[in-house]
Amino acid sequence: MKHILRSIARGAALFFGCFSAINLLVSKLGTARAEDIWWISFHWLPGPVVTVLQAAAACLLLAFALKPALSHIRLWATTVACGVYVFFALVNVFEYYVLLFRGSFQTTIPVPFSLLVLLLFIGIVAAAWKWRELAANWSETVIMLVCAVAGALLFPLIQFYTFGKTDYRRSADVVVVFGARAHPDGVLSNSLRERVDTAIDLYESDLVDKLLFTGGVDSDGINEVEQMKTYAVRNGVPAADILLDDGGVDTDHSVANTVPMLEDMGAKTVLAVSQFYHLPRIKMAYRAAHYNVITVPAKPELSIPGTPYFVGRETLAFWAYWVRSATRDVGITWTDTLIKGIETKLHQ
């Protein structure tokens, strides 16, 4: 049992060590944001100190994963580095609940990702101390690798159900609504109807003055955004307050097309609406375009068949987008081809 528990801690250390190291490397080699929003927020610390801390923590986590029998110096260094992460995760958790109780945002799952980070790092430190002299064996290493892979699968899933389920709505200049399937008879699919209904609610609540619909034209000639506009107008939104982008055949194209439109509008605060599992990828795509949006999950009012499949495909798409964001800005372009292939199969 002790080998299994330590292998779980080592798997977590391997995953977070690799993730942190890649984020840090990319942020220093280029101008990419490196998706630090999925990691942890370090308050008060100056940039150079954060860089040193992240580099040290990444090295120590990877060292613990690969060689768990720790010397006294490595043990204390690992404890201090993890302790700093635990402290700031605790600060993040405190801030999360303060804002939640103030009504700054709403969520159906009031568990911040920082809380999970806090617990995992406490577990890593506990395992490092309790079994610091225990020699690793091959079976433990295999379990560690399996746990690291499981962590890579769980990481986006947790984001979907923490970040994606959180409604950050506030007063904004415009809301961008991402398209989905529209039927030939003009009826919106359940996914699309939920998205447009949420945007209409934002408009009627006087939080936004404009709606920007982005989508494509399917193989049957059905124009998603025209159907979205028709539905919104029928439900009381003036046509003059609706903007359209019918070149949004996928998330990448929607972001590429809407960013210039938003800039031309002079939009400072922008909301983005889609299903909860799609929002992390939307956030990532906009950040890669150096534009920030505030996400609002579509209000789930209807039964959407295939949701488990959609969540599963977004797990793959999340990592594909993350890899692309982490490589494009440092001159690696093969990931663009990967994204196009995935988008072809995983079109919204």
C-alpha positions as CSV (number, residue, x, y, z in Angstrom):
1,M,0.0,0.0,0.0
2,K,2.8,2.4,0.9
3,H,4.3,1.9,-2.6
4,I,1.0,2.7,-4.2
5,L,0.4,5.8,-2.2
6,R,3.9,7.1,-2.9
7,S,3.5,6.3,-6.6
8,I,0.3,8.4,-6.7
9,A,2.2,11.3,-5.2
10,R,5.1,10.8,-7.6
11,G,2.6,10.7,-10.5
12,A,1.2,14.0,-9.4
13,A,4.7,15.4,-9.0
14,L,5.7,14.2,-12.5
15,F,2.6,15.8,-14.1
16,F,2.8,19.1,-12.3
17,G,6.5,19.3,-12.7
18,C,6.4,18.8,-16.5
19,F,3.4,21.2,-16.8
20,S,5.1,23.9,-14.8
21,A,8.4,23.5,-16.5
22,I,6.9,23.8,-20.0
23,N,4.8,26.8,-19.0
24,L,7.9,28.5,-17.6
25,L,10.1,27.7,-20.6
26,V,7.6,29.0,-23.2
27,S,6.9,32.2,-21.2
28,K,10.6,33.0,-21.2
29,L,11.3,32.0,-24.9
30,G,8.5,33.9,-26.4
31,T,5.5,36.1,-25.7
32,A,3.0,33.3,-25.3
33,R,0.8,33.5,-22.2
34,A,1.6,29.8,-21.6
35,E,-1.9,29.3,-20.0
36,D,-0.8,30.2,-16.5
37,I,-4.5,30.7,-15.7
38,W,-4.7,26.9,-15.4
39,W,-2.0,26.8,-12.8
40,I,-1.8,29.1,-9.8
41,S,-1.7,32.8,-9.1
42,F,1.3,34.1,-7.1
43,H,0.4,37.4,-5.4
44,W,2.8,40.0,-4.2
45,L,5.9,38.2,-5.5
46,P,7.9,40.1,-8.2
47,G,8.4,38.4,-11.6
48,P,12.0,37.3,-11.1
49,V,11.2,35.7,-7.8
50,V,8.2,33.8,-9.3
51,T,10.5,32.6,-12.1
52,V,13.1,31.2,-9.7
53,L,10.4,29.6,-7.6
54,Q,8.7,28.0,-10.6
55,A,12.0,26.7,-11.9
56,A,13.1,25.3,-8.5
57,A,9.7,23.7,-7.9
58,A,9.6,22.1,-11.3
59,C,13.1,20.6,-10.9
60,L,12.4,19.4,-7.4
61,L,9.0,17.8,-8.4
62,L,10.6,16.0,-11.3
63,A,13.5,14.9,-9.2
64,F,11.1,13.5,-6.6
65,A,9.1,11.7,-9.3
66,L,12.2,10.2,-10.9
67,K,14.2,9.5,-7.7
68,P,11.9,9.5,-4.7
69,A,14.6,8.4,-2.1
70,L,15.5,11.9,-0.9
71,S,18.6,13.2,0.8
72,H,18.0,15.5,3.7
73,I,18.8,18.6,1.6
74,R,16.4,17.6,-1.2
75,L,13.7,16.7,1.3
76,W,13.8,20.1,2.9
77,A,14.1,21.9,-0.4
78,T,11.1,20.0,-1.8
79,T,9.1,20.8,1.4
80,V,9.9,24.5,1.2
81,A,9.0,24.8,-2.5
82,C,5.8,22.8,-2.1
83,G,5.0,24.8,1.0
84,V,5.1,28.1,-1.0
85,Y,2.7,26.6,-3.5
86,V,0.4,25.4,-0.7
87,F,0.4,28.9,0.8
88,F,-0.5,30.7,-2.4
89,A,-3.0,28.0,-3.3
90,L,-4.6,28.7,0.1
91,V,-4.6,32.4,-0.7
92,N,-6.3,31.6,-4.0
93,V,-8.9,29.5,-2.2
94,F,-9.6,32.2,0.3
95,E,-10.1,34.8,-2.4
96,Y,-12.3,32.5,-4.4
97,Y,-14.8,32.0,-1.6
98,V,-14.7,35.7,-0.6
99,L,-15.7,36.6,-4.2
100,L,-18.2,33.8,-4.3
101,F,-20.0,35.0,-1.1
102,R,-19.9,38.6,-2.4
103,G,-21.8,37.4,-5.5
104,S,-18.9,38.4,-7.9
105,F,-19.6,35.1,-9.8
106,Q,-21.9,32.1,-9.6
107,T,-21.1,28.4,-9.9
108,T,-22.9,25.1,-9.6
109,I,-19.7,23.4,-8.3
110,P,-18.2,25.7,-5.6
111,V,-14.8,24.0,-5.5
112,P,-11.8,26.0,-6.9
113,F,-9.0,24.2,-8.7
114,S,-6.6,25.8,-6.2
115,L,-8.1,23.7,-3.5
116,L,-7.1,20.5,-5.4
117,V,-3.6,21.9,-6.0
118,L,-3.3,22.6,-2.3
119,L,-4.3,19.0,-1.4
120,L,-2.1,17.5,-4.0
121,F,1.0,19.4,-2.8
122,I,0.3,18.5,0.8
123,G,0.1,14.9,-0.3
124,I,3.4,15.1,-2.2
125,V,5.2,16.6,0.9
126,A,3.6,13.9,3.2
127,A,4.7,11.1,0.9
128,A,8.2,12.6,0.6
129,W,8.6,12.7,4.4
130,K,6.9,9.4,5.3
131,W,8.7,7.2,2.7
132,R,11.9,9.2,2.1
133,E,14.1,6.2,2.6
134,L,11.9,3.7,0.7
135,A,13.6,2.4,-2.4
136,A,11.5,2.6,-5.6
137,N,10.8,-0.5,-7.6
138,W,9.6,-1.1,-11.1
139,S,6.0,-1.7,-10.2
140,E,5.9,1.6,-8.3
141,T,7.4,3.4,-11.3
142,V,4.7,1.9,-13.6
143,I,2.0,3.0,-11.3
144,M,3.6,6.5,-11.2
145,L,3.5,6.8,-15.0
146,V,-0.1,5.6,-15.1
147,C,-1.0,8.2,-12.4
148,A,0.7,10.9,-14.4
149,V,-1.3,10.0,-17.5
150,A,-4.4,9.9,-15.4
151,G,-3.5,13.4,-14.2
152,A,-3.2,14.6,-17.7
153,L,-6.7,13.3,-18.4
154,L,-8.2,14.6,-15.2
155,F,-6.7,18.1,-15.5
156,P,-8.9,19.4,-18.3
157,L,-11.9,17.6,-16.9
158,I,-11.5,19.3,-13.6
159,Q,-11.2,22.6,-15.5
160,F,-14.4,21.9,-17.3
161,Y,-16.3,21.4,-14.0
162,T,-14.6,24.2,-12.0
163,F,-13.7,27.0,-14.4
164,G,-16.2,26.0,-17.1
165,K,-19.1,25.8,-14.7
166,T,-18.4,29.2,-13.2
167,D,-20.5,32.1,-14.5
168,Y,-18.4,35.3,-14.5
169,R,-21.1,37.5,-16.1
170,R,-20.8,41.2,-15.5
171,S,-21.4,44.4,-17.4
172,A,-19.6,44.3,-20.8
173,D,-19.6,45.9,-24.2
174,V,-20.6,42.8,-26.1
175,V,-21.2,39.0,-25.8
176,V,-19.7,36.6,-28.3
177,V,-21.8,33.5,-28.8
178,F,-20.3,30.5,-30.5
179,G,-22.3,28.6,-33.0
180,A,-23.4,25.0,-33.1
181,R,-25.7,22.9,-35.2
182,A,-28.9,24.4,-36.6
183,H,-31.5,22.2,-38.3
184,P,-32.8,22.8,-41.8
185,D,-36.2,23.7,-40.5
186,G,-34.7,26.7,-38.7
187,V,-34.9,25.0,-35.2
188,L,-31.7,25.4,-33.2
189,S,-30.1,22.4,-31.7
190,N,-30.4,22.2,-27.9
191,S,-26.7,23.3,-27.5
192,L,-27.2,26.3,-29.7
193,R,-30.5,27.3,-28.2
194,E,-29.0,27.3,-24.7
195,R,-26.2,29.5,-25.9
196,V,-28.4,32.0,-27.6
197,D,-30.9,32.0,-24.7
198,T,-28.1,32.8,-22.3
199,A,-27.0,35.7,-24.5
200,I,-30.5,37.0,-24.7
201,D,-30.7,36.9,-20.9
202,L,-27.5,38.9,-20.7
203,Y,-29.0,41.4,-23.1
204,E,-32.3,41.7,-21.3
205,S,-30.4,42.1,-18.0
206,D,-28.7,45.2,-19.5
207,L,-25.3,43.6,-19.0
208,V,-24.4,43.9,-22.8
209,D,-25.6,46.2,-25.6
210,K,-24.5,44.0,-28.5
211,L,-24.6,40.3,-29.4
212,L,-21.9,38.9,-31.7
213,F,-22.9,35.5,-33.2
214,T,-20.0,33.5,-34.8
215,G,-20.5,30.3,-36.7
216,G,-20.3,28.6,-40.1
217,V,-22.4,27.4,-43.0
218,D,-22.8,23.6,-42.9
219,S,-22.7,21.2,-45.8
220,D,-26.5,21.6,-46.3
221,G,-26.1,25.3,-46.7
222,I,-27.6,26.1,-43.2
223,N,-26.1,29.3,-41.9
224,E,-25.8,29.0,-38.2
225,V,-25.5,32.7,-37.4
226,E,-28.5,33.7,-39.5
227,Q,-30.6,31.1,-37.6
228,M,-29.2,32.5,-34.4
229,K,-30.1,36.0,-35.4
230,T,-33.6,35.0,-36.4
231,Y,-34.2,33.3,-33.1
232,A,-32.8,36.2,-31.1
233,V,-34.9,38.8,-33.0
234,R,-38.0,36.6,-32.5
235,N,-37.3,36.7,-28.8
236,G,-37.0,40.5,-28.6
237,V,-33.4,41.5,-29.5
238,P,-33.3,44.3,-32.0
239,A,-31.6,43.3,-35.3
240,A,-29.5,46.5,-35.0
241,D,-27.8,45.1,-31.9
242,I,-26.7,41.8,-33.5
243,L,-23.4,41.4,-35.3
244,L,-22.6,38.3,-37.4
245,D,-19.5,36.4,-38.3
246,D,-20.4,33.5,-40.7
247,G,-16.8,32.4,-41.2
248,G,-16.5,30.8,-37.8
249,V,-16.3,27.2,-39.1
250,D,-14.4,26.2,-35.9
251,T,-13.2,27.8,-32.7
252,D,-9.9,29.0,-34.3
253,H,-11.7,30.7,-37.1
254,S,-14.3,32.2,-34.8
255,V,-11.6,33.7,-32.6
256,A,-9.5,34.9,-35.6
257,N,-12.6,36.6,-37.1
258,T,-14.1,38.1,-34.0
259,V,-10.9,39.7,-32.5
260,P,-10.6,42.3,-35.3
261,M,-14.4,43.0,-35.0
262,L,-14.0,43.5,-31.2
263,E,-11.0,45.8,-31.7
264,D,-12.9,47.8,-34.3
265,M,-15.8,48.2,-31.8
266,G,-13.4,49.3,-29.2
267,A,-14.7,46.6,-26.9
268,K,-12.9,46.6,-23.6
269,T,-14.9,44.0,-21.7
270,V,-16.1,41.0,-23.7
271,L,-18.2,38.0,-22.5
272,A,-18.0,34.6,-24.3
273,V,-20.9,32.1,-24.2
274,S,-20.8,28.4,-24.9
275,Q,-21.2,25.0,-23.1
276,F,-19.1,24.6,-20.0
277,Y,-16.8,22.0,-21.6
278,H,-16.0,24.4,-24.5
279,L,-15.2,27.5,-22.4
280,P,-11.6,26.5,-21.4
281,R,-10.7,26.1,-25.0
282,I,-12.3,29.4,-26.0
283,K,-10.4,31.1,-23.2
284,M,-7.2,29.5,-24.4
285,A,-7.8,30.4,-28.0
286,Y,-8.5,34.1,-27.2
287,R,-5.4,34.3,-24.9
288,A,-3.3,32.8,-27.7
289,A,-4.6,35.7,-29.8
290,H,-3.6,38.1,-27.0
291,Y,-7.2,39.0,-26.2
292,N,-9.0,38.4,-23.0
293,V,-12.6,37.3,-22.6
294,I,-14.8,36.6,-19.6
295,T,-16.6,33.3,-19.9
296,V,-20.3,32.6,-19.2
297,P,-21.5,29.0,-19.5
298,A,-24.7,28.4,-21.4
299,K,-27.6,27.9,-19.0
300,P,-28.4,24.1,-19.1
301,E,-32.2,24.0,-19.6
302,L,-32.4,21.2,-22.2
303,S,-31.3,17.7,-22.5
304,I,-28.2,17.4,-24.8
305,P,-27.6,13.9,-26.0
306,G,-24.0,13.0,-26.3
307,T,-22.7,15.3,-23.6
308,P,-20.2,12.7,-22.3
309,Y,-18.8,12.4,-25.8
310,F,-18.5,16.2,-26.1
311,V,-16.7,16.3,-22.8
312,G,-14.3,13.5,-23.9
313,R,-13.5,15.2,-27.2
314,E,-12.8,18.5,-25.5
315,T,-10.3,16.8,-23.3
316,L,-8.3,16.0,-26.4
317,A,-8.9,19.4,-27.9
318,F,-7.8,21.1,-24.6
319,W,-4.4,19.6,-24.8
320,A,-4.0,20.1,-28.5
321,Y,-4.7,23.8,-28.0
322,W,-2.4,24.0,-25.0
323,V,0.4,22.4,-27.0
324,R,-0.2,24.7,-29.9
325,S,-0.2,27.8,-27.6
326,A,3.0,26.5,-26.0
327,T,4.8,26.0,-29.4
328,R,3.6,28.4,-32.0
329,D,5.1,31.5,-30.3
330,V,8.6,29.9,-30.2
331,G,8.6,28.9,-33.9
332,I,7.2,25.4,-33.9
333,T,4.3,25.3,-36.4
334,W,3.5,21.6,-36.9
335,T,1.0,21.8,-34.1
336,D,-1.2,24.0,-36.3
337,T,-1.7,21.0,-38.6
338,L,-2.6,19.0,-35.6
339,I,-5.2,21.5,-34.5
340,K,-6.8,21.6,-38.0
341,G,-7.1,17.8,-38.0
342,I,-8.7,17.8,-34.6
343,E,-11.0,20.6,-35.4
344,T,-12.1,18.8,-38.5
345,K,-13.2,15.8,-36.4
346,L,-14.3,17.8,-33.4
347,H,-16.2,20.6,-35.0
348,Q,-18.4,22.3,-32.4
